[in-house]
Amino acid sequence: MAIEHAPTGTFLATTGYQSAMSTKLEKPIRREIEIDGEPFTLIVAPDGLRLTRKRFRSGLAVSWKALLRQLDRSEQNRAGVTPTA
């Protein structure tokens, strides 16, 4: 099956099917990444992110809500707005 690139950046198969929607994240996705030559496992899950050193159990975890709160604080600080709570 041949695949063409649609102008919007989505893929268009020769069958005529085109979808601009993202796939819903319903279960964790594990990927290995390398940081400064050291292997890590990144897990992207419906509840957040987890980064652990390869072959270790504990690591850094952050929920999507916490990530959004931190982004909001960062944008407020940049704009000179003092957070109320």
C-alpha positions as CSV (number, residue, x, y, z in Angstrom):
1,M,0.0,0.0,0.0
2,A,1.5,3.3,-1.1
3,I,1.4,6.3,1.3
4,E,1.3,9.9,0.3
5,H,1.9,13.0,2.4
6,A,-1.2,15.2,2.6
7,P,-0.6,19.0,2.6
8,T,-1.7,19.2,6.2
9,G,1.0,16.7,7.3
10,T,-1.4,13.8,7.8
11,F,-0.9,10.6,5.9
12,L,-3.2,9.7,3.1
13,A,-3.3,6.1,2.0
14,T,-4.2,5.2,-1.6
15,T,-7.5,3.8,-0.2
16,G,-8.7,7.4,0.2
17,Y,-8.8,7.3,4.0
18,Q,-7.5,10.4,5.7
19,S,-7.5,11.1,9.4
20,A,-6.3,14.3,11.1
21,M,-7.1,12.9,14.6
22,S,-4.5,11.7,17.0
23,T,-4.6,8.3,18.5
24,K,-6.0,8.3,22.0
25,L,-3.4,7.2,24.6
26,E,-5.1,4.2,26.4
27,K,-2.2,2.2,27.7
28,P,1.5,3.0,28.5
29,I,4.0,3.4,25.8
30,R,7.6,2.5,26.7
31,R,10.6,3.9,24.8
32,E,14.3,3.8,25.5
33,I,16.3,7.0,25.2
34,E,19.9,7.9,25.9
35,I,20.9,10.9,28.0
36,D,24.7,11.6,28.2
37,G,25.4,8.1,27.0
38,E,23.3,6.5,29.7
39,P,20.2,4.4,28.8
40,F,16.8,5.5,30.3
41,T,13.2,4.2,29.9
42,L,10.5,6.8,29.2
43,I,7.0,5.7,29.8
44,V,4.2,7.8,28.4
45,A,0.9,6.8,30.1
46,P,-2.6,8.1,30.3
47,D,-1.9,9.4,33.9
48,G,1.5,11.0,33.1
49,L,5.2,10.5,32.4
50,R,7.8,8.4,34.1
51,L,11.6,8.5,33.4
52,T,13.8,5.8,35.0
53,R,17.4,4.8,34.6
54,K,17.6,1.5,32.7
55,R,17.5,-1.6,35.0
56,F,16.3,0.5,38.0
57,R,12.8,0.6,39.5
58,S,12.6,4.2,40.9
59,G,12.7,7.3,38.8
60,L,11.0,10.6,38.1
61,A,7.3,10.6,37.7
62,V,5.0,13.5,36.9
63,S,1.2,13.6,36.3
64,W,-0.3,15.5,33.4
65,K,-2.1,17.8,35.8
66,A,1.2,18.6,37.7
67,L,2.9,19.3,34.4
68,L,0.1,21.7,33.3
69,R,0.2,23.4,36.7
70,Q,3.9,24.0,36.3
71,L,3.5,25.3,32.8
72,D,0.8,27.7,34.0
73,R,3.1,29.0,36.8
74,S,5.9,29.4,34.4
75,E,3.7,31.4,32.0
76,Q,2.5,33.6,34.9
77,N,6.0,34.3,36.0
78,R,7.0,35.3,32.5
79,A,4.0,37.6,32.3
80,G,4.8,39.1,35.7
81,V,1.5,37.8,37.3
82,T,1.7,36.8,41.0
83,P,-0.1,33.4,41.6
84,T,-3.0,33.6,44.1
85,A,-2.9,30.1,45.4
